[in-house]
Amino acid sequence: MMRLIFFTGVVLLCVTSCSTEKKALKAFKYGKYQTSIDLYAKVLKGSPNNARANYFVGESYRLSNRMKEAEAYYAKGTNAKGIDKDTAQFYYAQALKANAKYAEAKKVLEAIEKNPENEKFKNRVDAEVKAIDQLAAINEKPSYHRVKNLETLNTASSEYSPVFLNNELYFTSSRGKDKLYEATGTPFTDIFKVSSRGANVDLATVAPLPGGINSASINDGCITFSPDGKTMVFSKCNSGKKKGGSDCDLYLSRYRNNAWTEPVMVNINQPETWESTPAFSADGRTLYFASNRKGGYGGTDIYSAQMDTRGRFSRVKNLGPDINTPGNENFPYVADDGKLYFSSDEHPGYGGLDLFVVKRSNGRTLVENLGQPMNSVGDDFGIFLFRPDRGFFTSNREGGKGDDDIYTFINEDPNLKVVNYYLQGITYTKDKEDKMQILPNAKVSLLDERGELMQDFVTGNDGKFLFRVYENENYNMVGESDGYLVKRQLYTTRGRSVDPATLKDLVTNVTFDTLLVLDKIELNKIFVLDNIYYNYNKADIREDAAKELDKLVQLLADNPEIRIELGSHTDSVDDNAYNMNLSQRRAESAVKYIVQHGIAPDRLVAKGYGEEHPIARNTNPDGTDNPVGRQKNRRTEFKILEVGVVPKKLETDEVFDEDKYFKEN
């Protein structure tokens, strides 16, 4: 009888446990991580070594940004049935890092490296091992930062994501809320503001933003403002309308008639994805944000989007693998000096989220860990500079007052000098009398040396444009306007930088000036190509001529709607028939070169003019030779024959039949 009672008890225990596990797993799948933890705790109470329950508790802590707590559970859960062992071990190593157990974390990672079950995971594991090895070098870098907990403002609740504007500090906090968010077991958050002189806050003025901005049972947070303070973009998350943790979207509100308008969803949000941590650039034309949308490099990546005058966003762009990793990058911020700051849990750091700054050097992007004391074993994120040498950030490091706390910092580097470089210019065109006149409403784009778009600008009636540039870099400016040829023009800052050691002020602005002249598209208009020279009695394309023809190739690629005639001219040495033949061969040689570089042959006509159209005297009035004039006459020109051409596309394996082409043309 006792055996029957015992057996019945075991069955009831199993049924209860299985039922609880199902509920716990369901809560996990819906992103209710704290609920899942609480349910699995009941399972572990009766079966503390249940690998699957331990694994999902570890996952719940990780996915609710509590990696430290995950360590003990991953330690017992990495061999759970049906779970990818390499992935589980990898997250176990990250949990060890979050508790500053770097040597132990490295051993776990090296074990994965030796015998990986998941080959595609190996590169990420290798990167993590190297990151741990780089900690010594990060620690050796001198730090001039001094940090301090903003104790006046912080509470036992969470305070994070500080933004300073017009002597007011905006921040996100879970203070004063009763309803709990099931993922973390903490209250939902609202956005607050407080009057502040730098880091000196007036606690009596703390107040939540009005209803409409803040909402009940929603995590409102991570706010940014346009430079004029009249446009606000912020996130609203975890309304429960979407499954899991993907419910996070960006909203926009404008300040009109002394009040904020009803927020509307920003058009860059995607369904079933997470968009948050927005930040405007210093000029207000670019919005940076984090997203876990498809096509990224890992968990959450940092993206940029361009905002037009109507507040619509377009041209969403991933910032690329120099910044984004297979881990999580978020909380972007662009300081007044143009430097991008962000947080990452994958770039070499101390564990959890660390603060990083992106620096440009000779056209390259360098990501630098800010080191201690800005970073810690905890999560460090949400930086904001209200002066070039001081600001705020967020951390949940040991010694704080609550969950996330806001900290202040000062950069006491005695050699700190901020130099901002700008390139300003005006778009012009030429009238019928060849006089310069301002060209309004032109689009000017700034490309880096690799051809990547950095910024663009639409000029006003004054034709002016302005870009931030960096020292020791080469750029391409591309000008566009309806009815005008797209113009591509080089600009370099190499050799033009200022020595910071010679400066006295903390901030120095250096502005370079330039002009961009666009040519109107006109039929039969002739353009002279500079420096297209040939050896005597030869039609071969020389190296110096090839460089100039490359520019014409680019012009034709930028202006696919035009068809041109490429004309070659000679001086008067030798007879006219000879020069006519020579100029034709030279024109055909130039056309062949252009076609070989990707331009459809039906857009080109080769024409030799011999000596018939001189633009200078071949001889002086006294009959002596005029070498300067003869050189001017030995020129190559192009003339616009048609506009609105739909060019034929060459197939990849199509061979250019030059004999057939030149017979037909």
N, C-alpha and C positions, 0 to 999 in steps of 0.2 A: 504493500500500500504506500509506503514511504517513497519507493522508487517511482511509482505512478505520479505522486504529488510533485516529486523533484522534476520528472520529465515534463509534466504539464507546465511547471514554472519556467523551465528552459524554453519551451515552445512559446509561451506568452512573452518572455523576454526577447526572443528573436523577432517575433511579430512586431512588438513595440519598437525595437531597435530599427528594423527594416523600414517601418512606417516613418519613423523620425528621420532616417537617412534620406528617404524620398522627398520629404518636405524640405530638408536642408538643401538637397541638390536643386530642387525647384527654386528655392529662394536664391541660391547662388546664380542660377541661369538668368534670373530676372534682376540681377545686380543688387539684391538685398543682402549685402555681405554681412552686416552685423546680425541680421536675423539668422542667416546661415551659420554663422559662428556660434550663436546661442543654441541652435538646434543640434549642431554637431557636438557641442560640449556635453549634451546629454548622452550622446552615443559614446563619446570618449570616457565618460564617467564609468560606464560599465565595461568598456573595452579600450583602454588607453593606448594600445598598440595597433589599433585599427588604421592600417596604412592609408586607405582611401579617405577616411574621415580626416586624418591628420593632413593629408595633402590638400584637401579642399578648404580646411581652416587656414592653412598657409597661404593658399591662393586668395582667399577672402581678405586676409590681412594685406597681402600685396596689392590687390586691386583697389583697396580702400586707403592706399597710401600709408600703411602701417607696417613697413617691411621689417622693422626691428622685432615686432611681435611674431613675425612669420617663422623665424629661425627654428625654434624648438619643434614646430609642427612639420616643416619641411624635412628636418632631421629624421623623423619617423615615417615620412610619407613618400620618399623618393622612389620606393619600390612598389608603389601601389599598382595593382593590376589594371591594365587598360590605359595607363598614363605613360607618355613618352618619357623615358628615364632621363635622357640627356637634358630635356627641357626642365624637368623637375630638379635635377642636380644643379643646373645653371641658376635657377631662381634661389635654390638653397645657398649657392655661393654669394649671390647678391644680398641675401639676408645676413650672411656672415659679415660681408663688407659693411652693411648698415650698422653692425655692432662693433665695427673696427677690428674684426678678426681677419685681418688681411692674409696672414700666412695660411690659416685654415681654408679660407676661400680659394687661395691659389692652388692648394692641394686638390680640392674638389674639381676645380677647372682642369688641372693637369691630368686628372684621372679620366675626364671626358675626352681630352685631346688624344690620349694613348689608345683608346678603344671606342671611338665614337659610333653610336648606333645611328645617328642622324648626321650624315656627311654635310648637308647643307647648313647645319648649325655650327660646323667646325670653325669657320672664319670668325664668327661672333665670339666663340669661346677663346680663340687665339687673341682677339683684340682685347678681351677682358684681362687675360694674363698679362699682356703688355701694359695695359692700363695700371694694373697693380704695381708693376715694375717701375712705372713712371712716377709713382707717388713720392719717391725719394727726391727726384729732380724738382717736383712741384714744391716740396717743402724747403728746398734749398734757395728758392727765389726769394729775394728780400721783399717784405711787405711793409707798406707805410700806412696801412689802414688801421684805424682805431674804431672799434664798434661798441655800441652800448644799447642795452634793452630800453625801449621807449616805455618805461614802467608806468608813466603817468597815464598812458592810453590803454595798455594791454590789460586783459582780464584773464580769468580762468577759462574763458571761452576762447574761440579762435579769432585772431585778427590777422589779416594778410592783404597782399596786393595794394600797397600804398601808392597813391598818385597825388601829386602836389600841383595846385592851380590857384592862382590869384589869392594867395595867403589862406588857402583852405586845403586841408589834407583829407582826401577821400580814401576810404578803406572798406574792406569787406569783413563782416564779423557775424558770429553766431550768437552774440549776446542778446538777451531779451526774448529769445524765441523758445517756445515750449515743445512744439511738435518735433519729433526726432526723424532724421533722415535714416532710412533703414540700411543704407550701405555702410555708414560709419557709426551709427548709434549716437550721433551728436545732433544738435538742433540745426535746422535749416539756416541759411545765411541771408543777410540783408546788406545793402550798401549804405555806409554812413559817411558823414563829413564832420570836420571839426576845424574851427579857426586855428591858425597856426602861423607863427613867425619862424619859418624854417622848421627846426625840430622842437620848438617850444609851443606846445599845444595848450589851448584854453579848454580844459576838460568840461567846463560849464556849457560849452557850445556844442557838444556832441549831439548829433541828431541823425535819424535815418532819412534817406531821401524819400520823397513823397510816394504815396501809393500810385500804382501805374508803373513806376520804376521798380519798386520792391513789391513782391507778391507773397502771399501766404503759401506755405508748403512748397516753395520753390527755392532752390539755391541761387540767389541773385549775387553776382559778383564780377570781379575782374573788369574794371572800368577803364576807359581811356577817353581823352578829349582832343578835339582838333585844337590847333594852336590858339585860335581866337576864343576858345571855350564855349562855342555855340553849338557844337555837334558832339554828342556823346554816343559811344558805342560800348555796349556791355553785354555780359552773358547771362542767360537764364537757363538753369540746368535742373534735371531730375524732377520733372513734373509728374513722372510716372506714366506718361503717354506713350513712351517707347520702351521696348524691351531692353534690359541690361543697362549699361552705363552710357549708351549712345545719345541719350536725351540731353543735349546741350547745344544751344543755338545763340547766335549773335543778334542783338537788337540795336536799333538806332533811334535816337530822340534828338530833337532840336530845341534850343532855347528861344522861345518867341513870346512876346508880350509878358515878360517876367515870369514865365513858367515853362516847364519842359512838356513837349508834346507827347501824345500817346505813342509809346514805343512801337516800332514796326520791325519785322524780321528783316535782316540784311539779306540781299539777294544772293550772297555767296554761300549761304547755308546749303547743305545737302541732306536729303532724307536719310535716316538711319546712320548718321555719322555725328561725331563730336566736334564742335567748333567752340573755342573759348580763348581766353587770355589775349584779348585784342590790344594793339598799341599803334597809335598814329606815329608817322614819321614827323620830324621837326617841321617840315613844310606843310604837313596836313594832306598831302596828295597820295600817300601810300598807307595802307592799313596792313599791319602784320598780325598774324593770328596763328593758333595751333589747331591742327585737325588730324583726325585718324582716318581720313577719306582714303579710298583706294588709289593706288599708284604711288604711295609714299615709300619711304625707306624703312619704316618700322612701326612703332606704336603710334605716337603722335609726332607729327612733323611741323615745322614752321613754314608758313606760306606768306606770300604778299599779294595784295590786290590794289589796283589803282582806283581812286575815287574821282568821279567827275563833279561838275559844279552842281548837279542835281542830287548828289549824294548816292548815286548808283555806282556799284563796284563792278569791275571787269578785269580781265587778264590775270586771273588767279595763277600764281606761279609758286612752285615748290622751290625753296631756297637751295636745294641741291645737297649732294653727299658730303661736301666740306662741312656743312653745319648739321644736317640731319643724319641720324644713325639708325640702326635696327632697334634702338631703345626709344626713349621718350624725350623729345625736345619741346619746350613750352615756355610760357611767360617771356615773350620777346619784349624788348624795350630799346628804342633808338634815342640816344642822348643828343643834346644840341650840337655836339661835335661830330655827329654822324655815325658814331660807333654803335654797333648792334650788340646788346647784351641779351642773354637768354639762359635758361636752366636746362640741364640734361642729366639723365641718370646713366648715360652710356659713354660719353667722352671721359677720358681719364680723370677720376676724381676720388673723393673720400667715401662715397657710398650715398645712396639716395640721390636727391637732386643737388647739383652744385651749380654755382654761378660761373658763367663764362662770358668773355668779351671777344668779339670778332674784330681783328685788326687787319688792315690791308698793307702789304709790303711789296712794292714793285709789281703790282697787279695781282698778287696772290692773296688768298684769304687764309688768315691764320687764326685758329681758335685757341684761346688761352684761358686756363683755369685761373680764377682770381686768387686762389690760395687761401690759407688761413690768415687772419681770423674771419674773412668774409664767408668762407666755407667751413663746414664742419661735417661730422659723421651723420648728422641729421639732414633734413631737407632744407635747402637754402635757395630762395627763388624770389621773384617779384621785385626786382630792383628798380629804383627811380632816383635820378639825380636832380635835386633842385638847384644845385650849383655844380660847376665842373669838379669841385673837390669834396662834395658832401651830398648825402642823400639818405634814402631809406631802403630797406630790404626786409624780407620775411624769412623766419627760420623757426623750426621746431626743436632746436638743439637743447641739450641739457641745460638746466639753470633758468629756463624761461618761466613765465607766469602762468602759461596755459598750454593749449595745443600748439597753434601757430602764433608767434608773436612778431610784432614789428620792431625792427632794430634801426638805429641810426648809425651812420658811419662818416668818418672824415678821412680823406686821403692826405697825409702829411708828407708826401714825397717832396723834398726840397727842390727837385728838378722838374716838377710838374709844370708843363707849359702846353697849352692847347692851341694848335694852329689850324684854323679852318680855311680850306682852299675852295674858291668858287671860280667858275668860268661863266662870265656874262657876255652876251653878244646881241647883235641885231641882225635880223633877216632883211636882205635887200634884193632888188632885181634891177635890171637896166632898162631904161626907156628906149624909144626909137632913136634918140640922139646919143645913146650909149652913156647917159647920165644915171648915176645911182639914185634909186628912190626906195623908201621903206616898203617892205612887203609884209602886210599884216596877216593874221590868221594862218600862219604857217606852223606846221608841226615839226619840231626839232627833237631828234632822239640822240641820246648819248650812249654809245656802245663801248665796251671795254675792248682790250686788245684781242680777245678771243671771239669778238662779235656778239657777246651777250649784252642784252639791253640792260642798262643801269637806270636811266631815267628818261622821261620824255616831257615835252613842254609845248603848249600851243600858245603862240605869241598873240598879243593884243594889237591894238591899232598902232602902238609904238614899235612893234616888231621885236621887242626885247625878250630874251630868254635867259634863264639862270640855272646853272647846275652846280652841285657839289662835286668836286674832283679831289683827287688824292695825289700826293707827291710821287714823283718818279714813275709815272704811268703814261701809256699811249692810249689815245682815244680816237674814235671815229664819230663825227657829228653827221647826222643824216637829216637833211631838210626836205620837207614835202609840202606841196600846195597844189590844188587843182589847177591844171593848165600849165604846170611848170615841170621841168625835168627834176627828178629826184637827185639831190646833190649830196655827195658823200665827201667829207673833208676831214683830213687828219688834224689832230691836235695833241701836243705832248706837254707834260709838266716836268719832264726830265730836265735836270739842271736848273730848275726854277724854284726849288724849295728854300725855305728860310731856316737858318740855323737856330733852333730853340734856345741855345746857350746865349745868343745875342739879345734875347727878348726880356723885357722887364715885366710886362703884364701877364696875368694868368691866361688870358684869352687874346689871341691875335687873329684877325681876319685878313686873308690875302685874296684879292680878286684879280683874275686875269681877264683881258678883253680880247674879243675876236669878232669877225664879221662872217656871215654866211650868205653868199650871193647865189640866188636861184635863177636859172635861165628859163625864159618863157618858151613853151613848145610852139614852134612856128615852122610851117612847111618851107623847105629849101633854105632854112637858116643854116649857116656854115659855122662850124666850130673847129678851130685849129688845135691839133694835138701837139703838145710840147715834146720836144726831145725825141722824136721818131727819126732816128738817123740810120743810114745804111752805109756800108763800106763802098768805096768807089767801084762803080760798075757791077754792084751786087744787089740782089733782092732778098738775101737772107735776113731773118729777124735777129738783130744783135741783142745782147743781154740787156743793155740800157733801153733799147726800144721795147723789149718785152715787158719791162716794168710799166711803161706808159700804156701799152696795149692792154695790160691787166686792168688798168683803171677804166678803159673803155669797155672791157668785158663786164666789169662791175656795174658800170652805168647802164649797159644794155640789160643786165639782170635786174637792176632796180627799176628800169623803165620798160617793161615787156611789151608795151603797146606801140612802140615806135619801130619803124623800118628805116634803115639808113643806107646812104651811099658812102663808101670809104674811098676818098679820092687821094691820089698821090701826084705830086708835082716835082719837077726837076728844075735845075738852073739851065742856062743856055749853052753849056759846054756840049760839044757834039751837035749833030744835025737834029732836026725836029723829029724825023721818023725814028731815029735811034732813041731819043728821049721819050717819045710816046710809048715805044715798046718797053723801055726800062721802067717807066712809071706804072704801066699796066702790070708788069710782073711784080713790082713792089706792092701795089694795091692788092693783088691776088694773094701774095704772101701774107700780108697782114690779115686778110679775110680768113685764110686758111688757119692762121694762128688762133683767131677769135673763135672759129667753129670748133677747133680742137679743145677749146676751153669751155665748151658747153652751150654756146649760142647757136640757135637753129639757123641753118644756112639761108632759109628763105627770108630772113630779116636783114640780109646783107647784100649789097651790090658793090663789086670792085670796079673802079674807074680810074684809068690813067689819063692825066691831062698833059703830060710832057712839060714843055716850057711855055705853053700857051697863056697861062694866067699868072704872070709874076706879080708879087706884092712889093717888090723892091727892085732897084736897078742891079743888073748883073755886072755892069761896067760903070765907071765914073764918066762924067761929061767929057773928060779929055780922052776917053777910050781906054784908060787903064782898067785893070781888073778890080772889081769890088767884092772881095771875099765875104764881107759881112752881108751884103745884099744877096749873094748867091746862096749863102747858108739859109737865109730866110725863105728863099724860093724853093729850096729842097725840103718841102714840108708835106705832112699828111693831114688831111682834114676829114671830117665827116659831116654829112648833110642829111637832115631829116626829110625822108621821102614820103612817108605815110604815118598817120597817127590812128590808133584804134586797131592795130594789127592783132590778130589772134595767132601767135606763133605756133608753128609745128613743133611737136615734141619729138626729139630724137629717141629712138629706142636704144636701150643700153648696148645692144650688140650691133647697132647700125653703123656702117662704115661710111665716112664722108667721101663720096665720089667727086673729087675736085674737077676732073676733066669734064664730066657731065654737067656739073654745076656751072663752071665758067663758060661752057658753050651756051647754056640756057640763059646766062646773065650777062 
